[in-house]
């Protein structure tokens, strides 16, 4: 009887996996991850590499979304977007580095 318990558990796990595999692909409706960085010396471009590295964790590319003012200073905001080829690391053009006023 003791040998039957692990066998039953293994069969139940296989059945659950088979049920998941037969379901259609779900569409991810969650928004893409976002990240923001403090802008050093008013140079937005200095944050590009950091944003690309962050988004690469999600197999996405960083898309510059703009600058936001915060009580601690301005931050550059990026969203991690899927690329046309589905690969990460694509360089995305950013706004020109200009002094903030």
C-alpha positions, 0 to 999 in steps of 0.5 A: 500500500505504501508503494501505491501512494507515490505512484498515485501522486505521480499519476496525478501530477502527470494528469495535471501537466497534461491538462495544462499543455492542452489549454490554448495559449493565454494572452498576457494582459499585464502591463510591461514592466517599467523602470526609472532612474535618476538622471545624472548631470542632466544626461538622460542618455546615461540611463539607457544602458541601465534600462536595457540591462533591466529589461533584458531580464524580461527578454524585452527592450527598454523604450524611453517614455520621458522624464518625470519630476520627483521631489528628489529630482528628475527621473528617466522613465522606461517601459520594457517592450517586446521587440518585433523579433522577440529578442532583447537588447535592441537599442531604442532611441532616446530623447536628446540629452538636454539640460532640464530647466 
